[in-house]
């Protein structure tokens, strides 16, 4: 990605509207998507300012992929990751390049296809139970219900659903406090972020308690040699065969970071993706009816499970298209780890690069009528690796992409088997832009289907009812599991 003529980042045009001290923080806070889309006319790169610090927004999909796959040079870093590290430490999604390869080797067995098959059964049961708890005519708080579903599934796959209720309630309450402040802290200049406000004190206290809770959970599992057939057991047992003694394991601190990474990521981003998928079904009734027909044929009265996945073609395309229109990780950052050239521009060590899947996914040169919801654009084809990056790319691509897709497809199918969805009100629903494209506040009306293969399936008991965060917040890169 180099050219013979080399310039500096100062030659990259500066986006209009920057203010002294604040830079572009106000438009980013006021309407981030409108601001990002206003920069789509820049063919390759454009500079934006966050306070006194400049960053380079990459507008070109080929350059974006180049940055993703060259993670030694373009490492995890920048304002998003600086804030995320405050919450989850150096987990798989946030650790720098020198730590990543070892962590990836230790975490990868936890997401082996054989384990994913078992997780899929959990997803199917949790989805069926959640959909079965609703009633005819109910106006559904969609995001909250999807958080209930994904929290249940995450708890069972991560911790075998075995945490005491008070421990779980404390962790979720503190998670809610931390993540609800996340986006504004990320966009606020450092000087203002350090002011001793009541909000900062609440944030600091909740973050400290959250770390203590996760450390307590990890210590209890270390003391228990039983294989619980869950993610945490797999992480505790993981051995790095490429280490010098072939027996190196994750330390207690690393285990806590990974557990928190997967715990947050597993709940939040899949819930948001599902909420957007249900919104799109409600606003496109012809596609909703086609999905119901597929569900009736494939499930034939059974609970959704891993054996159904190969035949759930439309459900898969709906989730794929939902992730294109509403990629939860709408913005990511990378830091330049060593001096490099990118498209003829000399980058210095420490420069921040901003990548936007949302911007790439809405490019008219990549997608015909890019703002239109059209699952058929994926009929008989797979997403292009350059133009479709909801999970990132390269070695830092989300380790749990199949985990997330499986959960979303089975949950969507469980809802379609029982319910007809319709919008509440006539106003178009807009994303609440935080670190992720939040669906907070989305409501849909339910009507029980009268002729359905899924309605007659018996309800499925799950473990204890779970308290869930009232407001979803950022998973790492807002990814379903981690990058």
C-alpha positions as CSV (number, residue, x, y, z in Angstrom):
1,X,0.0,0.0,0.0
2,X,2.9,2.4,-0.7
3,X,3.5,4.8,-3.5
4,X,6.6,6.5,-4.8
5,X,5.6,10.0,-3.6
6,X,5.4,10.2,0.2
7,X,3.7,12.9,2.2
8,X,2.8,13.4,5.8
9,X,-0.5,13.2,7.6
10,X,-0.6,17.0,7.5
11,X,-1.4,16.7,3.8
12,X,-4.6,14.7,4.4
13,X,-7.6,17.1,4.3
14,X,-9.1,18.0,7.6
15,X,-12.9,17.4,8.0
16,X,-14.9,20.6,8.2
17,X,-16.4,21.8,11.5
18,X,-13.5,21.4,13.9
19,X,-13.6,23.7,17.0
20,X,-10.7,24.9,19.1
21,X,-10.0,22.4,22.0
22,X,-13.0,20.2,21.2
23,X,-12.2,19.3,17.6
24,X,-15.0,17.3,16.1
25,X,-16.2,16.0,19.5
26,X,-19.5,17.9,19.2
27,X,-20.7,16.6,15.9
28,X,-19.5,13.1,16.9
29,X,-21.6,13.3,20.1
30,X,-24.6,15.1,18.5
31,X,-25.1,12.8,15.4
32,X,-22.1,10.5,14.8
33,X,-23.5,8.6,11.9
34,X,-24.4,11.8,10.0
35,X,-20.9,13.1,10.6
36,X,-19.3,9.9,9.4
37,X,-21.4,9.7,6.3
38,X,-20.7,13.4,5.5
39,X,-17.1,12.3,5.0
40,X,-17.9,9.5,2.5
41,X,-17.0,11.9,-0.4
42,X,-13.3,11.7,0.6
43,X,-12.0,9.0,-1.6
44,X,-9.2,7.6,0.6
45,X,-8.5,9.3,4.0
46,X,-9.6,12.4,6.0
47,X,-8.4,13.8,9.3
48,X,-10.7,14.3,12.3
49,X,-9.8,15.8,15.6
50,X,-10.8,14.5,19.1
51,X,-9.9,17.4,21.3
52,X,-6.3,18.4,20.5
53,X,-5.5,15.0,19.0
54,X,-5.8,14.2,15.3
55,X,-6.8,10.9,13.9
56,X,-7.1,9.6,10.3
57,X,-10.4,8.2,9.2
58,X,-9.9,5.6,6.5
59,X,-12.7,5.8,3.9
60,X,-11.4,3.3,1.4
61,X,-12.3,-0.4,1.9
62,X,-9.1,-1.7,0.4
63,X,-7.0,0.4,2.8
64,X,-9.2,-0.7,5.6
65,X,-8.6,-4.3,4.9
66,X,-4.8,-3.6,4.6
67,X,-4.9,-2.1,8.1
68,X,-6.9,-5.0,9.5
69,X,-4.6,-7.8,8.2
70,X,-1.3,-6.0,9.0
71,X,-1.8,-6.0,12.8
72,X,1.9,-5.9,13.6
73,X,2.1,-2.4,12.1
74,X,-1.5,-1.3,12.8
75,X,-2.1,-2.5,16.4
76,X,-5.1,-2.3,18.6
77,X,-5.1,1.2,20.1
78,X,-6.4,4.7,19.9
79,X,-9.2,6.3,22.0
80,X,-11.7,3.4,21.8
81,X,-9.2,0.8,23.1
82,X,-7.7,3.1,25.7
83,X,-11.2,3.4,27.2
84,X,-12.0,-0.3,26.7
85,X,-8.8,-1.3,28.5
86,X,-10.1,0.7,31.5
87,X,-12.9,-1.8,31.7
88,X,-11.6,-5.2,30.6
89,X,-7.8,-4.9,30.9
90,X,-5.7,-6.6,28.3
91,X,-8.1,-9.3,27.1
92,X,-8.0,-10.9,23.7
93,X,-9.9,-7.9,22.1
94,X,-7.7,-5.2,23.5
95,X,-4.2,-6.6,24.1
96,X,-1.3,-5.3,22.0
97,X,0.3,-7.3,19.2
98,X,3.1,-8.9,21.3
99,X,0.5,-10.5,23.6
100,X,-2.1,-11.4,21.1
101,X,-0.7,-14.5,19.4
102,X,-0.3,-16.4,22.7
103,X,-3.7,-15.3,24.0
104,X,-5.3,-16.4,20.7
105,X,-3.7,-19.8,20.9
106,X,-5.0,-20.3,24.4
107,X,-8.5,-19.1,23.7
108,X,-9.0,-20.7,20.3
109,X,-9.9,-24.2,21.6
110,X,-12.8,-22.7,23.5
111,X,-14.4,-21.9,20.1
112,X,-13.8,-25.2,18.4
113,X,-16.7,-26.3,16.2
114,X,-17.4,-29.3,18.5
115,X,-17.9,-26.9,21.4
116,X,-19.9,-24.6,19.2
117,X,-22.3,-27.4,18.6
118,X,-23.0,-27.7,22.3
119,X,-23.3,-23.9,22.7
120,X,-25.9,-23.9,19.8
121,X,-28.1,-26.2,21.8
122,X,-28.0,-23.8,24.7
123,X,-28.8,-20.9,22.3
124,X,-31.8,-22.8,21.0
125,X,-33.2,-23.6,24.4
126,X,-32.7,-20.0,25.7
127,X,-34.3,-18.5,22.6
128,X,-37.3,-20.8,22.8
129,X,-37.8,-20.1,26.5
130,X,-37.6,-16.3,26.0
131,X,-40.0,-16.3,23.0
132,X,-42.4,-18.5,25.0
133,X,-42.6,-16.1,27.9
134,X,-44.3,-13.4,25.8
135,X,-48.0,-12.9,25.4
136,X,-50.4,-12.0,22.6
137,X,-50.7,-8.3,22.0
138,X,-47.7,-7.4,24.2
139,X,-45.7,-4.3,23.3
140,X,-42.1,-5.7,23.6
141,X,-39.1,-3.7,24.8
142,X,-37.1,-5.5,22.2
143,X,-33.6,-4.7,23.3
144,X,-34.3,-5.6,26.9
145,X,-35.8,-8.9,25.9
146,X,-32.9,-9.7,23.6
147,X,-30.5,-8.8,26.5
148,X,-32.5,-11.3,28.7
149,X,-32.0,-13.9,26.0
150,X,-28.3,-13.4,25.4
151,X,-27.6,-12.9,29.1
152,X,-29.1,-16.3,29.8
153,X,-27.3,-17.9,26.9
154,X,-24.0,-16.3,27.8
155,X,-24.3,-17.3,31.5
156,X,-24.8,-20.9,30.5
157,X,-22.1,-21.1,27.9
158,X,-19.6,-19.0,30.0
159,X,-20.3,-20.1,33.6
160,X,-22.8,-23.1,33.2
161,X,-25.4,-20.8,34.7
162,X,-23.9,-21.6,38.1
163,X,-23.2,-18.1,39.5
164,X,-25.1,-17.1,42.7
165,X,-27.9,-14.7,42.0
166,X,-26.4,-11.9,44.2
167,X,-23.0,-12.2,42.4
168,X,-24.7,-12.0,39.0
169,X,-26.9,-9.1,40.0
170,X,-23.9,-7.1,41.3
171,X,-21.9,-7.8,38.2
172,X,-24.7,-6.7,35.9
173,X,-25.5,-3.6,37.8
174,X,-21.9,-2.5,37.7
175,X,-21.6,-3.4,34.1
176,X,-24.6,-1.2,33.3
177,X,-23.0,1.8,35.2
178,X,-19.7,1.4,33.4
179,X,-21.0,0.9,29.8
180,X,-23.6,3.6,30.0
181,X,-20.8,6.2,30.5
182,X,-18.5,4.6,28.0
183,X,-19.2,6.5,24.7
184,X,-19.1,10.0,26.3
185,X,-15.9,9.2,28.1
186,X,-14.4,8.0,24.8
187,X,-15.3,11.3,23.0
188,X,-14.5,13.6,26.0
189,X,-11.1,15.2,26.0
190,X,-8.8,13.8,28.7
191,X,-8.7,17.0,30.8
192,X,-12.5,17.0,31.1
193,X,-12.5,13.2,31.7
194,X,-10.4,13.6,34.8
195,X,-12.6,16.1,36.6
196,X,-13.9,14.7,39.9
197,X,-17.6,14.7,39.0
198,X,-20.3,12.5,40.6
199,X,-20.5,10.6,37.3
200,X,-16.8,9.9,37.3
201,X,-17.0,8.7,40.9
202,X,-19.8,6.3,40.1
203,X,-17.9,5.0,37.1
204,X,-14.7,4.4,39.0
205,X,-16.5,2.7,41.9
206,X,-18.5,0.4,39.6
207,X,-15.4,-0.5,37.5
208,X,-13.4,-1.4,40.6
209,X,-16.3,-3.6,41.9
210,X,-16.7,-5.3,38.5
211,X,-13.0,-6.3,38.4
212,X,-13.3,-7.6,42.0
213,X,-16.4,-9.7,41.1
214,X,-14.8,-11.3,38.1
215,X,-11.6,-12.0,40.0
216,X,-13.7,-13.7,42.7
217,X,-15.4,-15.9,40.0
218,X,-12.1,-16.9,38.5
219,X,-10.6,-17.8,41.8
220,X,-13.6,-20.0,42.6
221,X,-13.3,-21.9,39.3
222,X,-9.5,-22.3,39.8
223,X,-10.3,-24.1,43.0
224,X,-12.8,-26.4,41.4
225,X,-11.2,-29.1,39.2
226,X,-14.5,-30.1,37.6
227,X,-14.9,-29.6,33.9
228,X,-18.2,-27.8,33.6
229,X,-18.2,-28.0,29.8
230,X,-18.3,-24.2,29.6
231,X,-16.1,-21.5,28.2
232,X,-14.5,-20.7,31.6
233,X,-13.6,-24.4,32.1
234,X,-12.0,-24.4,28.7
235,X,-10.0,-21.3,29.4
236,X,-8.8,-22.6,32.8
237,X,-7.7,-25.9,31.1
238,X,-6.1,-24.3,28.0
239,X,-2.4,-25.0,27.6
240,X,0.0,-23.2,25.2
241,X,1.8,-26.1,23.4
242,X,4.0,-23.6,21.7
243,X,5.4,-22.2,25.0
244,X,8.9,-23.2,26.0
245,X,7.8,-25.8,28.6
246,X,4.6,-26.7,26.5
247,X,2.6,-26.2,29.7
248,X,2.0,-22.5,29.9
249,X,-1.5,-21.5,30.9
250,X,-3.5,-18.2,31.4
251,X,-2.6,-16.4,34.6
252,X,-5.4,-15.5,37.0
253,X,-5.2,-11.9,35.8
254,X,-5.4,-13.0,32.1
255,X,-8.3,-15.3,33.0
256,X,-10.2,-12.5,34.6
257,X,-9.6,-10.3,31.5
258,X,-10.8,-13.0,29.1
259,X,-13.8,-13.8,31.2
260,X,-14.9,-10.2,31.4
261,X,-14.2,-9.8,27.6
262,X,-16.4,-12.8,26.7
263,X,-19.0,-12.0,29.3
264,X,-19.6,-8.4,28.0
265,X,-19.2,-9.2,24.4
266,X,-21.4,-12.3,24.4
267,X,-24.3,-10.5,25.9
268,X,-24.4,-7.1,24.3
269,X,-23.6,-7.2,20.6
270,X,-25.7,-10.2,19.7
271,X,-28.6,-8.7,21.6
272,X,-28.3,-5.5,19.5
273,X,-28.0,-7.5,16.2
274,X,-31.1,-9.5,17.1
275,X,-33.1,-6.4,18.0
276,X,-32.2,-4.8,14.7
277,X,-33.1,-8.0,12.8
278,X,-36.5,-8.1,14.5
279,X,-37.1,-4.4,13.7
280,X,-36.3,-5.1,10.1
281,X,-38.7,-8.0,10.1
282,X,-41.5,-5.9,11.5
283,X,-40.9,-3.2,8.9
284,X,-40.6,-5.6,6.0
285,X,-43.7,-8.0,6.4
286,X,-43.1,-9.8,3.1
287,X,-39.6,-10.9,4.3
288,X,-41.0,-11.7,7.8
289,X,-43.6,-14.0,6.2
290,X,-41.0,-15.8,4.1
291,X,-38.9,-16.3,7.2
292,X,-41.9,-17.8,9.0
293,X,-42.5,-20.2,6.1
294,X,-38.8,-21.3,6.2
295,X,-39.0,-21.7,10.0
296,X,-42.2,-23.8,9.8
297,X,-40.6,-26.1,7.1
298,X,-37.2,-26.5,8.8
299,X,-38.2,-26.8,12.4
300,X,-41.4,-28.8,11.9
301,X,-42.4,-28.3,15.5
302,X,-38.9,-28.9,17.0
303,X,-36.8,-26.5,19.1
304,X,-34.2,-24.7,17.0
305,X,-30.9,-26.4,17.3
306,X,-27.5,-26.9,15.5
307,X,-28.9,-29.6,13.2
308,X,-31.2,-27.0,11.6
309,X,-28.5,-24.4,10.7
310,X,-27.6,-25.7,7.2
311,X,-31.3,-25.3,6.1
312,X,-31.9,-21.9,7.6
313,X,-30.9,-20.1,4.4
314,X,-33.1,-17.0,4.7
315,X,-32.5,-16.6,8.4
316,X,-28.8,-16.6,7.7
317,X,-29.2,-14.0,5.0
318,X,-31.3,-11.8,7.2
319,X,-28.6,-11.8,9.9
320,X,-25.9,-11.1,7.3
321,X,-27.8,-8.2,5.9
322,X,-28.7,-6.9,9.4
323,X,-24.9,-6.8,10.2
324,X,-24.3,-4.9,7.0
325,X,-26.8,-2.2,7.8
326,X,-26.2,-2.0,11.5
327,X,-22.7,-3.3,12.3
328,X,-22.5,-3.0,16.1
329,X,-18.9,-2.0,15.8
330,X,-19.7,1.0,13.7
331,X,-16.3,2.5,14.4
332,X,-12.9,1.0,15.4
333,X,-9.5,2.4,16.0
334,X,-5.9,1.3,15.4
335,X,-2.6,2.8,16.4
336,X,0.5,2.8,14.3
337,X,3.0,0.7,16.1
338,X,6.0,1.5,13.9
339,X,6.6,4.1,11.3
340,X,4.9,3.1,8.1
341,X,3.5,4.3,4.7
342,X,-0.1,3.9,3.8
343,X,-1.2,5.0,0.3
344,X,1.8,7.3,-0.1
345,X,1.3,8.9,3.4
346,X,4.1,8.6,6.0
347,X,2.5,7.6,9.3
348,X,4.4,8.1,12.6
349,X,4.5,5.7,15.5
350,X,1.5,6.5,17.7
351,X,-0.7,7.9,15.0
352,X,-4.4,6.9,15.4
353,X,-6.4,5.5,12.5
354,X,-10.2,5.3,12.6
355,X,-12.0,2.5,10.6
356,X,-15.8,2.5,10.1
357,X,-17.6,-0.7,8.9
358,X,-20.8,1.4,8.9
359,X,-19.3,3.8,6.3
360,X,-17.9,0.9,4.2
361,X,-21.2,-1.1,4.3
362,X,-23.2,1.9,3.0
363,X,-21.0,2.6,0.0
364,X,-23.0,2.7,-3.3
365,X,-20.0,1.5,-5.3
366,X,-20.1,-1.7,-3.2
367,X,-23.8,-2.2,-2.6
368,X,-26.7,-1.3,-5.0
369,X,-29.2,0.9,-3.1
370,X,-27.0,0.5,0.1
371,X,-29.6,1.9,2.6
372,X,-32.2,-0.7,1.5
373,X,-32.7,-3.9,3.6
374,X,-32.3,-6.7,1.0
375,X,-31.4,-10.2,2.2
376,X,-31.6,-11.4,-1.4
377,X,-28.3,-9.6,-2.1
378,X,-26.7,-12.5,-0.3
379,X,-28.6,-15.2,-2.2
380,X,-26.0,-17.7,-3.6
381,X,-23.0,-15.6,-2.6
382,X,-20.8,-15.0,0.4
383,X,-19.8,-11.6,1.7
384,X,-16.7,-10.0,0.2
385,X,-13.8,-9.9,2.6
386,X,-13.0,-6.3,1.7
387,X,-16.5,-4.7,1.6
388,X,-18.1,-6.6,4.5
389,X,-16.2,-6.3,7.8
390,X,-18.7,-6.5,10.8
391,X,-16.3,-8.7,12.7
392,X,-13.0,-7.1,11.5
393,X,-10.5,-9.1,9.4
394,X,-7.1,-10.7,9.7
395,X,-5.6,-12.2,12.8
396,X,-7.7,-9.9,15.0
397,X,-11.0,-10.9,13.4
398,X,-13.5,-11.8,16.0
399,X,-12.8,-15.2,17.5
400,X,-16.5,-15.6,18.3
401,X,-18.0,-14.7,14.9
402,X,-19.5,-18.2,14.4
403,X,-20.6,-18.2,18.0
404,X,-22.5,-14.9,17.4
405,X,-24.0,-15.8,14.1
406,X,-25.2,-19.2,15.4
407,X,-26.9,-17.5,18.4
408,X,-28.5,-14.8,16.2
409,X,-29.8,-17.2,13.6
410,X,-31.4,-19.7,16.1
411,X,-32.9,-16.9,18.2
412,X,-34.4,-15.2,15.1
413,X,-35.9,-18.5,14.1
414,X,-37.4,-19.1,17.6
415,X,-39.1,-15.8,17.4
416,X,-40.4,-16.3,13.9
417,X,-41.8,-19.7,14.8
418,X,-44.2,-18.1,17.3
419,X,-44.8,-14.4,16.6
420,X,-45.8,-11.9,14.1
421,X,-44.1,-8.5,14.7
422,X,-45.3,-5.1,13.8
423,X,-44.0,-1.5,14.5
424,X,-45.3,0.6,17.3
425,X,-46.1,4.1,16.0
426,X,-45.3,5.6,12.6
427,X,-42.0,7.4,13.3
428,X,-38.9,5.6,11.9
429,X,-36.7,4.2,14.6
430,X,-33.1,5.5,14.6
431,X,-30.0,4.0,16.2
432,X,-28.9,5.4,19.6
433,X,-25.2,5.8,18.7
434,X,-22.9,4.9,21.5
435,X,-19.8,2.7,21.1
436,X,-22.2,0.4,19.3
437,X,-25.3,1.1,17.2
438,X,-27.7,0.7,20.1
439,X,-31.3,-0.3,19.6
440,X,-32.2,1.0,23.1
441,X,-35.9,2.1,23.2
442,X,-37.1,-0.1,20.3
443,X,-40.6,-1.4,20.8
444,X,-42.6,-3.8,18.7
445,X,-46.1,-5.3,19.0
446,X,-46.6,-9.0,19.1
447,X,-49.3,-11.1,17.6
448,X,-49.3,-14.8,18.2
449,X,-49.3,-16.8,15.0
450,X,-52.3,-19.1,14.6
451,X,-50.8,-21.6,12.3
452,X,-47.2,-22.3,13.2
453,X,-44.9,-25.3,13.7
454,X,-43.2,-23.6,16.7
455,X,-46.3,-22.7,18.7
456,X,-47.0,-26.2,19.9
457,X,-43.5,-26.9,21.2
458,X,-43.5,-27.2,25.0
459,X,-41.9,-24.5,27.0
460,X,-38.3,-25.1,28.1
461,X,-37.2,-24.5,31.6
462,X,-34.0,-22.5,32.0
463,X,-32.0,-21.6,35.1
464,X,-32.8,-18.8,37.5
465,X,-34.3,-15.6,36.1
466,X,-31.5,-13.2,35.3
467,X,-31.3,-9.5,36.1
468,X,-30.1,-7.8,32.9
469,X,-28.6,-4.4,32.2
470,X,-31.3,-1.8,31.3
471,X,-29.0,-0.2,28.7
472,X,-26.7,-2.2,26.5
473,X,-23.2,-0.8,26.3
474,X,-20.0,-1.6,24.4
475,X,-18.5,-5.0,24.1
476,X,-15.0,-5.1,22.9
477,X,-15.0,-3.5,19.4
478,X,-18.7,-4.0,20.1
479,X,-18.0,-7.4,18.9
480,X,-20.1,-10.4,19.8
481,X,-17.2,-11.9,21.5
482,X,-13.8,-10.4,20.9
483,X,-11.2,-9.3,18.3
